[in-house]
């Protein structure tokens, strides 16, 4: 596997984008649409939380 793919996988694991380290061995595999959507929804939640602060 190419080094640039391994760097992306490691960064994704460190940032919690992927939670299972076994994905690092499968970076060339296809992902189901639901998995991509779940990651995007989690990203949006981090950027725009659905709760508001009382500060």
Buried (B, 14 or more C-beta within 10 A) or exposed (E): EEEEEEEBBEEBBEEEBBEEEEBBEEBEEEEEEEEEEEBEEEEEEEEEEEEEEEE
